[in-house]
Amino acid sequence: MAEKARFISRPGETVTAFALGPLEAAYYPGAVTRGADNVDYKFVNGFVDVGELPCRTALRADIATRTVALKDDFEIVSTNLPGFNRRLEFSGFWHRPTRLQRWVRTRLVPPAAGAYPFRLSTCGGVHVWVDGELAAAFEPYTRNVAQETEIVLDLADGGCEVVMLVEEMAERDTNYFVELTFLGDGDLAAVIPGAADQQALDTLMALARAVRPAKVVFGEGDVVELVFDTPAGSDVTVSAAVHQSVHMRHLPPLYEMMVTLAAGQDRVPLGLPESLPDGYHELELVFSLGESRIDRVIDFALLRDEQPLKLSGDLATRKKAGLDYLAEHGEQRMGRVLARLARGLPLDEASFAALEDTLLAIDDRRDCSDFVMVPLLWVYGAHRDALPPELIARIEAAILGYRYWMDEPGNDAMWFWSENHVLCFHVSALIAGRLFSDAVFPNAGLTGAEHAALAEKRLSRWFDAIEDHGLAEWNSAAYYPIDFIGLLALQRFAGETLKRRAEGVLDRLFTMIALHTINGVAAGTMGRAYDKELRAGPLSELAPFATIAFGTGWLNRGVAALPMFCAGDYVPPEGLCEYVAPSPGRAVSAHYIQGYNKAAQLALYKTAAMQLSASIDAEPGRKGHQQHLADVQAAGHPMARVWVNHPGADDPWGSDRPSYWAGNGIMPRVGQYQNVCLMLSELGENPRLAFTHAYAPISVFDEHIAGEDWLVLRSGGGFVMLKATGPIESVSEGPGAGLEHRVTGRRTGFAMMVGDLAATTLAKVADIARAATLRLQDDPLALVFERPAAPLLKLDYHDGLFVDGTHHPFPTGSHLPEISGLAAVLPKPEKD
């Protein structure tokens, strides 16, 4: 008989080896109530005073009186094993208020019989039974804010069966997990119940821990292939599903298949159907061996043509080309319907499916339904005559019955509080009110005219905030397209005052996009970023805006707002192409401030070959959110991107905010001087992850040279140099293989320098890196960077940047970019 699988947790380590029951999810809205309008129009990322939604109030009332009975016969559908997360994690996104629960079990075998302490952490609720007896219950239910307590479990000498019920109340993005940390002495073993043996689970654990795409990006003629660190010890069945984007996740996967990873093989092809569109795709994997299975979710990029399009003609011509593309290839969402109608095309089967899904989202009041309400109103207002009468009636009912703000009756989980949602809700209320000025909107009891008047006042406050403070979600490839939904609709449907203000903000956005776009890739630092925008810039929804506006780049399926740009008459300011593509031998430099209370002081240095940007003085030492603070993008390859951060979560493929790659667990001090960016991290006494790391995918660069504490890379005619305060460990296994470069320590520093190679070589840049010194200075804490024949740079953790001993404060307080062209690209090339 095969040996049962045992997984050891030592003092201070977590228990993560569990057999998992199915995830049970039930719609749970609570009572209809009117929320309090607590939006103050001071937008700060990572903090929102939401209050408690009706679903959570109802849940608290239920758990106060319920009795939870042990369910000891639940079906085992998967296994969670140690390897990539210290938590037992089920986090995700639910568009409606959803009550979640999952039963899990393991057998805990202590070194000797006794009472053993554990630390239990969760956001939701956890019940723990030991050999059938309830041992602990912890139910904080604090939305997305972890709470912890200490519990004691009495464990017998031969071990005890431990069952947990893990629950949560999902309100859109939801941190759903339990973290069980062993605080006792000796080695604690977790034994997975069932027929799984040690060898089978070890095989699956190794595969799930190491799995990654074979390439940073797959192109035309490629087959999507997965690679692993070591060959499989047995034949393993791999089930794979490519899912729709987050707003389409309720629809069937784009692609499904099942293959066998043969014993002795360390890679497996998944194929690539022609119907799979370009994109940064979520890939759900299930590894099965006998009766054991492990789930894993990773991502991969598909870009069939790595060379950007060159769209000819004037802006109007490019807009028509964009509409034609979106009408044919756009995602099955409301924007595709608008694209077809704007081009005079009939509604096809996919259009009617998109309309049906849009109406369901609005009627169900799904989170993010405000994003599709605006294009629905555009279609109704501009193309009503092209719609069938029965569909018009349904659209009118959906518009009149919607909940347009938090102080109207509702029990949904729609998100009203962030910069982009506030805009879209107010724009929806304004346009709907103007279209139906005499009708009564039954949910609020207001006429359309009253709705529109109230929306105008609220929009005035939104514009006041943005015009005075800039954007909290600055330069965000995820959220600029959402801002465009509201702004372009206002430019099309609002009165003269709001139209003029919308055009003013649109001008700002396109100016910032031009500054941070290089060879068609919209990059740069961001107020809010996700992995998909950082790791696949040309595939973001923002990238096609640059393509249409400036003539170079990529088009993709994203239809959140691009059809509005293409169908409308808004024209970006003249002269922006000079910022997009500086002439050879010159550079563009820009400085400006964005966000409430000067949240982001933004610096940019850009040549024809390289782009470096940074967000300065972003509250160092504070817990981060989704702020992306230092960024390099090369013109030579769309995926040739480099950044440095402190990981905010354990799992390289996780979706936390901050995640492993997007945002910072602990915010660094940042400074930028011309073509050099410095980052100094102070992680505190007991950081969850005691290292910082650089993302630099070696395979997409043309050339690289590495030293002990430096790395230089070439892409096309430009270079980026990384210098660190300690040895750089380039990761060679697992999800970070070939792209992750770590520096260990509670205090670390990085210098990033970019430049052109017109009259030099990468070898000479390597000589500069080798000769340079980057050191930490104590009392006061500072990062000091010295190079031959260059200014001495010091980044003081408290006082900021010094250049040759002189304090170098941020040069402007303006929210509008102060832009200059430097006489020559820095650094000057060395002569032989």
TORNU-56518 format. One record per residue (C-alpha): x, y, z. Coordinates in pm, whole numbers, plus 50000, padded with zeros to 5 digits. Last residue first. Example, Ala and Ser with C-alpha at 12.3 -4.5 7.8 and 13.67 -1.06 7.14 Angstrom:
% residues 2
513674989450714;512304955050780;
***
This chain:
% residues 832
537035547047241;534555575247290;531835574047551;528265581447456;526645610847635;524305599047906;521855613647829;520215621747495;521025656347369;519555691247379;516785680847613;513195686747506;510945701247774;507515693747912;505755707348218;502785683948242;499585699648377;498885692748743;501465718748833;503445718949157;506775717848978;510485709749016;510415681049265;513095689849512;516805685249431;518755691649751;522375699049667;525105674149761;526085665549406;522395659049331;520195652749638;516815635049623;514295630349903;514285643150259;513085612950458;514595582550285;517445603550146;518135595149781;521695604949697;522985610449345;526575619849267;526675636348923;528375617348640;531955613148517;532255577548658;529175566348845;528085570149210;524665561849355;523905567049725;520715553949892;519855569950225;518925562250585;520015590750811;521625575951005;522625547350773;523825548050413;522975520750163;525245517049865;525165518049488;528595518849326;529375522748958;532435506948796;530655474648696;527565492848576;529665517048369;531625487848220;528325470548141;527295501747950;530515497747753;529625461647677;526145472947567;527785492747294;528365529447209;527545556046952;523785553146900;523265531847209;520455551747370;519865555147742;518255541248053;519275539248418;517565520248699;519075521549047;517835497149309;517995497449687;517345472949965;516585473550336;514795443250481;516995420950270;517205399749957;517635413549606;515665394449347;515655392348966;512515378048804;512145373248425;513915341548315;512195318748564;509755338048779;506885312948749;509065284248870;512805280548835;515735301948719;515345333048932;518095358648881;519595365849222;521005401149227;523665404849494;523285435549710;522665472949689;521435469449331;522245482648983;519915477748687;520835492048347;518415497148060;519585500147702;518435514547370;518895509046998;516815477646970;516405463247315;519555459747518;519855447747876;522235455148162;522235436848496;524045446048813;524935432749159;526975401749075;527285409248707;524955403148414;525115410848040;522025411747817;521155411847447;518125414547220;515565416747499;512435395147477;514105364947639;515435383647943;512035392648085;512985419948338;510725422648644;512925435048927;512715423049284;512495433949644;513095409949929;511965401350280;508445388750204;506035390250498;508125417950643;509135414151008;511145444251123;510305470150859;510445468750478;512615499150411;512885501450032;514965527049839;514265531849467;516465553649242;515575563648884;518215576048639;517685592048295;517085627648418;517095625748797;514395603648946;513635596349310;511565569649481;511125560449848;509545525849861;505965515049941;505555482650135;503555454549971;504005472949644;501825475049334;501435449749054;504005421549058;503145398749352;499745414949394;498725446849570;495785441649554;495665403649540;495165385349211;497705357049243;499985342648975;503255350649154;501635338649479;502915352949805;501415387949800;502445424749794;505765419649621;508175448849669;508605465249331;511025471249045;510145476048677;511315465448334;509495462348002;510525446647673;507065432347591;506395455447294;509945450247159;512495476247042;510735506947179;511735498747535;509565504547841;510915512748186;508705517848492;508845530148849;505955535649091;503055512849000;500425521049263;497995492049315;497795492649696;500815498649915;501305496250287;503185527150401;506965527950436;507425554150167;504455577250106;504785581149726;507805604449718;508215604249337;506235584649079;508675573648812;509075571448437;511725558448200;511145554547823;513685540347580;514495540247205;513195572947059;514055589947384;512025594947700;512555607548054;509415611348265;508755623248620;505485621848809;504785635449156;501915613149265;499635616649567;499885654449558;497145657849823;494585643349583;496035628949266;498455639548993;501545661548979;503705670748680;507185666648532;508195659348172;511425653147980;511535645047610;514815633647460;516825640447147;519355621246941;516735605246719;513485625246702;511105620546992;508195597146912;505075600147127;505855635247253;506175649246900;502995630346812;501155652647058;501365683046830;497665690046799;495305684047088;493045653247075;489915654546849;486435646146983;483935639546703;482505606846824;482215572246666;485915563446703;486205576347058;482925559747153;484015527146989;487175528347204;485225529147531;484715494247676;485305477647339;488535458347394;488965432047122;492395444147010;494085469946792;497835475446800;500225504546766;501025534246543;498715561346403;498735586946685;495095588546798;493935555046661;496935535246788;497135555047113;493535546147186;494345510347082;496835506747373;494395516647649;492445484147643;495675465347724;497235440947477;500205462947380;501145465747751;501235428547827;503045422848157;502085455848316;498495458048194;497715421548273;499455422848612;497125449948737;497785486948780;496275516348966;497915550448992;500215541148707;503865545148607;504665542748238;503295522447947;501045527347643;502855506847378;502605519647019;506305526346965;506515544747297;503475558347479;503925576447811;504005612447686;501245606247434;499035590647700;499645620447928;498605644547652;495635622447567;494445623647926;494875661147962;492955668147640;490205644747759;490045664748082;489495697047889;487035680347652;484935669347949;484945704948087;483725718547754;480985692347728;479965699448086;479445736148007;477905731147661;475265706147757;476025669047763;475485642647491;478655637447282;481395652547501;479585637947801;479685603547639;483395607947564;484075616847928;482095588348082;483445559347878;486855576047852;487255573948230;486795536348190;489505535147922;491775555148157;491125528248419;493085497248318;495985514048135;496255537248434;498115569648360;496885584748683;494245566148883;494205593349151;493695618348869;494515655348882;493955675549199;492175707949103;490805698348761;490005663148877;488295674549197;486345702949035;485345679048757;483855654749006;482085682849194;480535695448868;479525659748790;477575659149115;475715691149034;474975679248680;473785645548811;471255662649038;469865682648747;469735651748525;467875630948782;465415659348844;464765662248470;464315624548448;461715625748719;462615612949061;461045584849264;464465569249310;463595533949197;460575545048997;462355568048749;459455590948659;459325601948296;459355638348187;463105641548118;463535607247964;466575612647738;467925640647958;467545619748273;469195589548113;472085611447996;472645627148338;472125595748544;474535575848326;477115603848342;476835604248722;477265566548745;480195566448501;482055594448679;481715579749028;482785546048888;486055559948746;487165578549058;486255551049301;483215550949530;480115536749363;480915499649350;477815478649284;477205452149548;473405452249529;470735457949793;469105489249654;467105520649719;468755552949596;471435568949813;474135547849646;473535562649302;471955554648967;469905523949056;468305512748730;464575508948661;464165536748403;467135525248194;466175488448208;462555495748117;463645517347824;465995490247700;463265464047720;460825485647524;463445493547260;464125456247221;460465449547143;460485477846888;463555464346699;466565488246706;467895509046415;465625538746496;467165541446843;470615548246701;471885580146871;470125581347208;469545544047247;473045534947133;474595561647357;472405550547650;473635514847601;477205528447579;476705544747924;474935515148087;477835492247998;480355506948245;477575513548498;477045475748501;480445473848673;478975454848970;475845436748864;472595455348904;470575424448804;468545445748559;471725462748435;473715430748392;470705413548232;470295442547989;473965441147892;473865403347842;470865406447613;472475434847419;475665414447377;473685384347255;471825407047010;475135419746879;476595384546851;473655374146635;474125403446400;472895439446422;472985455546081;475915477745981;475655515445949;479195521546071;477995537346396;475545508646437;478305482846416;480595501346657;477785507146907;476975470046915;480675462446969;480705486547262;477875467547431;479925436147479;480795405447272;484445415047238;485275433446920;486375415346603;483995426346328;482465458646455;485695465646641;487815464046324;485425485346120;485135510546402;488925513546425;489275518346050;486645545746069;488585562446349;491795560346145;490115578345857;488815605646086;492265609346241;493975614545905;495285587345677;497545557645735;497545533246024;500955517746090;500325485846285;502865475646546;505275446746495;504885418446746;502145402546534;500275373046682;500155387047032;499085360647285;500055365747649;499705339247917;498105337048258;498045312148548;495315294748749;496055262148930;493805233949046;495145201649196;493745166749146;494115133149312;492075101949228;494645088748981;496805117948876;495025149848774;496355184948711;493595210748655;494495243148482;492595275848439;494305299148192;493615336348213;494475353247887;496475384347807;495025389947463;495015380947094;491885362247001;491425324447013;489555315246693;492725303946518;493055276146776;496355273846965;497585240247090;498035230347454;501595217447425;503195200047727;506595204947884;508825186748133;508375151347997;509615119848175;506115106748238;503755120947978;501855153248031;498525142947887;496125167047722;492615180547779;491135210647598;488995241347645;488875274747461;487015307747492;485445296947818;481645298347852;480075331247970;479905342348335;483495354448308;482525381948065;483405411948286;486645395248396;487785386848043;486825352847904;488555321448023;491045298447856;490395263447992;492965235948044;492745200248170;496105183548227;496205146048285;499445134348442;501515104448327;504005097048602;507255111748737;506725144348549;509945160548430;511425188348640;511115226348631;507885227448433;506885241648094;503495249347938;503075254247564;500775276147358;501615266947000;503315293746796;502655301446430;501875338246494;503015348646839;503185336747199;504445361247460;506735356547758;507305321247632;507045285647767;504105295447984;504515286548351;504025257048584;506455254448876;504255251649185;501485232449012;503915207148868;505805201649193;502565197849388;501195172849136;504255150649161;504415153249540;500715144749550;501205112949350;504325102249540;502785108049882;499665087649815;496155099649738;493405075349840;491555098650069;492645121350351;495675144450318;498065141150611;499305173250773;502385168450990;503435191851272;507145193251347;508325204751688;507085233151903;503785252051875;502825283451685;501445267051367;499905293351139;496465288250984;495745313650709;492175313150583;491065328850258;488515349150065;489765383949972;486845395349758;486585417649453;482785421849400;481045419949742;481535384049851;480455374550204;482885348250326;483025313150468;485605286150547;484205255350723;487115235850864;487575198950936;490465184651136;490825147151182;493245140551465;496755126551495;498365095551643;499415113451960;496135132051995;495705168851916;493945194552132;493715226151922;494365260452071;493295292851901;494925326551849;493095354251665;493515372851340;491735398251124;492295404450753;490695434550587;488925425350261;485475431650413;485605425850788;483605394050846;485105388751195;483815353051235;486145330551435;484895297151563;487095271951741;487225235951864;483875221551752;484085184251816;484035158851532;487625147251566;488775183551576;486295208551429;487245243551315;484805271251211;486075300351000;484445333350903;485315361650666;488485382550648;490765355150777;493665347751013;494035319551265;497185317951477;497745283351619;498545269451965;498895232152037;497315213152326;498925178952366;499795144852225;503265142952077;505045154051757;501605164351626;499645147051344;497025169051181;494615151350946;493095173350675;489745187450579;488015214950382;484415227050355;483745257550142;481325286350185;480405317249993;477525341850020;477235362549706;476395399249664;476595403849285;479575408549050;481735382349224;485515385349187;488015361149336;489815348849647;489835311649727;493105309849922;494345285350184;497135309050273;500885305350276;500775305149897;502985289849629;504195256149746;502105238350002;499165217749880;495465223649817;493575193449687;490475190649471;486895178349448;486425159949777;482685154749833;481325164150174;480615137050432;481505153650761;479265183950760;479555197451113;476565217951224;476665255651253;474025269651487;472575302951383;471635332651600;474335358951549;475335343251218;472045353751058;472035389851177;475635393851064;474725379850723;471845404350681;474135433750761;476715419950519;474205417850235;472815452350316;476205469250261;478325481550550;480235514150525;482125521850207;484695545950346;487205539450068;490965536150101;493345519049859;493565547249609;492555581449740;489865601649560;488785633349736;485345636549580;483675634649924;481595603649848;479555594950158;476085593750004;474415571750265;472795540050139;469065535350090;467895500550181;466655468850015;467165439550253;469925414050211;471495405049876;472535368649918;473015350349588;474485316549683;477945301949626;479215267849735;482825259849645;483195222249628;485075203449902;488805206349937;491395182250077;493895202650273;497655208250290;498085245350371;499235245750734;501335276650794;504855280550922;505905297751246;506995265451413;507455238551148;504765226050911;505355191950750;503365176850465;502465139850475;501045119750183;499925084750276;502425057750181;501335034449904;500005000050000;
***
